[in-house]
């Protein structure tokens, strides 16, 4: 069974772009990415821990309106 693993910031952004998000835009303290009318702030640390990754993916799941499994995330 697949397990969640820490994710580098660049890999996270690349995976979100494969899901249909726009490239990061600067603004304020963080970069932002958009999906339609939704905006998601991207933390600036170079690597996201498993709890932080899960929190960010919960926001992404709400935006997309569907769940993202571990195997789907790893295959992106």
Secondary structure, 3 states (H helix, E strand, C coil): CCCCCCEEHHHHHHHHHHCCCCCCEEECCEEEEEECCEEEEECCCCEECHHHHHHHHHHHHHHHCCCCCHHHHHHC
